[in-house]
Amino acid sequence: MLKIILLTIIQCLLSASGQVFFKLAVQKIGKFVLSWAYFVDILTNWWLLASGISLILAIILWSYILKHFEFSVAYPITAVAYVFGVLSAIFIFHETVSLTRWLGVGLIILGVILIAK
């Protein structure tokens, strides 16, 4: 059971990282203008490349998890990605998280613990 939990948490970290990198990428992309400069700007956006790499690695690991472990255990553990999302919102994007959202995070963690038992 420990193996599936660790692999799924790594997969969630990769997936959440991909989303964080994607948000950073789109913040750097200017307003759409039909020009070569606009497309060069997108193609040279390193945050976009980091997002793609993270998400591809997450998919590869998820494929391994799905092949070797029970779906009814693996899929609910992916809810940990929401926890990583909230932590990213605080530490990377400097957002304020309300008490209600923290209660939601706590319920997610409790749910993952119950599924993993």
C-alpha positions in Angstrom: 0.0 0.0 0.0 2.9 2.4 0.8 4.2 2.0 -2.8 0.9 3.1 -4.4 0.6 6.0 -2.0 4.2 7.3 -2.7 3.8 6.8 -6.5 0.5 8.6 -6.6 1.8 11.5 -4.5 4.7 11.9 -6.9 2.2 11.8 -9.8 0.1 14.4 -8.1 3.2 16.6 -7.5 4.1 16.3 -11.2 0.5 17.1 -12.3 0.2 20.1 -9.9 3.6 21.4 -11.0 2.5 21.2 -14.6 -0.5 23.3 -13.8 1.6 25.8 -11.8 4.1 26.1 -14.7 1.2 26.5 -17.1 -0.3 29.4 -15.0 3.2 31.0 -15.0 3.4 30.5 -18.8 0.0 32.1 -19.6 0.8 35.1 -17.3 3.8 35.8 -19.6 1.9 35.5 -22.8 0.6 38.8 -24.1 -2.7 39.5 -25.7 -3.3 37.5 -28.9 -2.0 39.2 -32.0 -1.7 37.4 -35.3 2.0 37.8 -35.8 5.2 35.8 -35.9 6.4 37.6 -32.8 3.4 36.3 -30.8 4.0 32.7 -31.8 7.8 33.0 -31.2 6.9 34.3 -27.7 4.8 31.2 -27.1 7.4 28.8 -28.5 10.2 30.3 -26.4 8.2 30.4 -23.2 10.2 28.1 -20.8 7.4 27.9 -18.3 5.2 26.3 -21.1 8.0 23.8 -21.8 8.3 23.0 -18.1 4.5 22.5 -17.9 4.5 20.1 -20.8 7.4 18.0 -19.4 5.8 17.8 -16.0 2.4 16.8 -17.4 3.9 14.2 -19.7 5.8 12.7 -16.8 2.7 12.7 -14.7 0.8 10.8 -17.5 3.6 8.2 -17.8 3.6 7.6 -14.1 -0.2 7.5 -14.0 -0.2 4.9 -16.7 2.1 2.7 -14.6 -0.1 3.2 -11.6 -3.2 2.3 -13.5 -1.6 -0.8 -14.9 -0.3 -2.2 -11.6 -2.7 -1.0 -8.8 -6.4 -1.0 -8.1 -8.3 2.0 -9.6 -10.5 2.2 -6.6 -7.5 3.0 -4.4 -5.3 5.0 -6.9 -7.9 7.4 -8.2 -9.1 8.8 -4.9 -5.5 9.4 -3.7 -5.1 11.8 -6.6 -7.1 14.3 -4.6 -3.8 15.1 -2.9 -3.2 17.2 -6.0 -5.8 19.7 -4.7 -3.8 20.1 -1.5 -0.6 20.8 -3.6 -2.7 23.3 -5.6 -3.7 25.2 -2.4 -0.1 25.2 -1.1 1.1 26.5 -4.5 -1.5 29.3 -4.4 -0.2 30.4 -1.1 3.6 30.1 -1.6 4.0 30.8 -5.3 1.0 33.0 -6.2 0.7 34.7 -2.8 -3.0 34.1 -2.6 -5.0 34.2 0.6 -6.8 31.0 1.5 -9.9 31.2 3.6 -10.7 29.0 6.6 -13.4 27.3 4.6 -10.9 26.2 2.0 -8.5 25.0 4.7 -11.4 22.9 6.1 -11.9 21.5 2.6 -8.2 20.6 2.4 -8.5 18.9 5.8 -11.4 16.8 4.5 -9.5 15.8 1.4 -6.6 14.7 3.5 -8.9 12.7 5.8 -10.6 11.1 2.8 -7.2 10.0 1.4 -6.2 8.6 4.7 -9.5 6.6 4.9 -9.0 5.3 1.3 -5.4 4.3 2.0 -6.3 2.2 5.0 
